[in-house]
Amino acid sequence: MEHVKRAMENVVAQESLRLESGLILLAIAVSGALRSSALLGTVWGVMSTFAGIAQQGSATMAAMAPVYRRRSSPRWPDCSWRFPPLFAYNWLVHNLRVFTVGLDNFAQELVSKMETEFLEDD
């Protein structure tokens, strides 16, 4: 019966690894896109500040103020596209864990049932 138990655990582990293999690429894509877009916004703001300074001809607060005013406005439209992939990734990870635990529990219950019904007491 130990052979059956080990075989079932092996199959559950292989299926879990197969399902998790696609999540690595998704995690890299989601985290890379979020970081890149935040960095792009920062660089854009710095470049806009330098452009304002160049137009004014001096590094005064009046030259930099329009950029800060624009950046302090609500940024939800800028960030709204970033959140759905992050939520989807977390949802997929959660459901994968639930599915893996369900597979593991099923395998254990099946082995237990087989032991009680098909093996005689010694």
C-alpha positions as CSV (number, residue, x, y, z in Angstrom):
1,M,0.0,0.0,0.0
2,E,3.0,2.3,0.5
3,H,3.7,2.1,-3.2
4,V,0.3,3.3,-4.1
5,K,0.5,6.1,-1.5
6,R,3.9,7.3,-2.9
7,A,2.6,7.0,-6.5
8,M,-0.4,9.2,-5.7
9,E,1.8,11.8,-3.9
10,N,4.1,11.8,-6.9
11,V,1.3,12.4,-9.3
12,V,-0.1,15.3,-7.1
13,A,3.4,16.9,-6.9
14,Q,3.9,16.6,-10.7
15,E,0.5,18.2,-11.4
16,S,1.2,21.0,-9.0
17,L,4.5,21.7,-10.7
18,R,2.9,21.6,-14.1
19,L,0.3,24.1,-13.1
20,E,2.8,26.4,-11.3
21,S,5.1,26.5,-14.3
22,G,3.0,29.0,-16.2
23,L,2.7,31.3,-13.1
24,I,6.4,32.1,-13.1
25,L,6.2,33.7,-16.6
26,L,3.0,35.6,-15.5
27,A,4.7,36.8,-12.3
28,I,7.7,38.1,-14.3
29,A,5.4,39.9,-16.8
30,V,3.2,41.5,-14.1
31,S,6.1,42.6,-11.9
32,G,8.2,43.9,-14.8
33,A,5.4,45.8,-16.3
34,L,4.5,47.5,-13.0
35,R,8.0,48.5,-12.3
36,S,8.7,49.7,-15.8
37,S,5.6,51.9,-15.9
38,A,6.4,53.4,-12.5
39,L,9.9,54.2,-13.6
40,L,8.7,55.6,-16.9
41,G,6.4,58.0,-15.0
42,T,9.3,59.2,-12.8
43,V,11.6,59.7,-15.8
44,W,8.8,61.6,-17.6
45,G,8.3,63.9,-14.6
46,V,12.0,64.7,-14.3
47,M,12.3,65.4,-18.0
48,S,9.2,67.7,-17.8
49,T,10.8,69.5,-14.9
50,F,14.0,70.0,-16.9
51,A,11.9,71.3,-19.8
52,G,10.2,73.8,-17.5
53,I,13.5,75.0,-16.2
54,A,14.9,75.4,-19.7
55,Q,11.8,77.4,-20.8
56,Q,12.1,79.7,-17.8
57,G,15.8,80.0,-18.0
58,S,16.3,79.5,-14.2
59,A,15.8,76.8,-11.7
60,T,13.0,78.5,-9.7
61,M,10.0,77.0,-8.1
62,A,7.8,78.8,-10.6
63,A,9.6,76.8,-13.4
64,M,9.0,73.5,-11.6
65,A,5.6,74.1,-10.1
66,P,3.5,73.1,-13.2
67,V,5.1,69.7,-13.3
68,Y,4.5,69.1,-9.6
69,R,0.9,70.3,-9.9
70,R,0.3,67.8,-12.7
71,R,1.9,64.9,-10.8
72,S,0.0,65.7,-7.6
73,S,-3.3,65.3,-9.4
74,P,-5.2,62.1,-8.9
75,R,-3.2,59.3,-10.6
76,W,-5.9,56.6,-10.7
77,P,-6.3,56.8,-14.5
78,D,-2.5,56.3,-14.7
79,C,-2.6,53.3,-12.4
80,S,-5.9,51.7,-13.2
81,W,-4.4,49.4,-15.9
82,R,-1.8,48.1,-13.5
83,F,-4.1,46.6,-10.9
84,P,-6.2,44.0,-12.8
85,P,-3.1,41.8,-13.8
86,L,-1.9,41.9,-10.2
87,F,-5.3,40.9,-8.9
88,A,-5.6,38.1,-11.5
89,Y,-2.2,36.8,-10.6
90,N,-3.1,36.6,-6.9
91,W,-6.4,35.0,-7.7
92,L,-4.7,32.4,-9.8
93,V,-2.1,31.6,-7.1
94,H,-4.8,31.3,-4.5
95,N,-6.9,29.0,-6.6
96,L,-3.9,26.9,-7.5
97,R,-3.1,26.4,-3.8
98,V,-6.8,25.4,-3.1
99,F,-6.7,23.0,-6.0
100,T,-3.4,21.4,-4.9
101,V,-4.7,21.0,-1.3
102,G,-7.8,19.4,-2.7
103,L,-5.8,17.0,-4.8
104,D,-3.6,16.1,-1.9
105,N,-6.6,15.5,0.4
106,F,-8.3,13.4,-2.2
107,A,-5.2,11.2,-2.6
108,Q,-4.9,10.7,1.1
109,E,-8.6,9.9,1.5
110,L,-8.4,7.4,-1.4
111,V,-5.4,5.6,0.1
112,S,-7.1,5.6,3.5
113,K,-10.3,4.1,2.0
114,M,-8.3,1.5,0.1
115,E,-6.4,0.5,3.2
116,T,-9.6,0.1,5.3
117,E,-11.7,-1.7,2.6
118,F,-9.2,-3.9,0.7
119,L,-6.6,-4.8,3.3
120,E,-7.5,-7.4,5.9
121,D,-6.5,-6.9,9.5
122,D,-3.5,-9.0,10.5
